């Protein structure tokens, strides 16, 4: 598989994990204005850093593919 495909897959996976981790916290914080359930905090604390690292890896791979073309 080409490096560009790996970069695209890492970018999509990282953005999905970031969305799963951040969006529920944002939505529940703005709509309910109450204490959010512990599950939402666990999603934020567990998935968001992993998604950020995978997204950063995807960006690095994408930059490498730009320079190798």
Secondary structure, DSSP 8 states (H G I E B T S, - for coil): --HHHHHHHHHHHHHHHHHHHHHHHHHHHHHT-S---HHHHHHHHHHHHHHHHHHHHHHHHHHHHHHH-
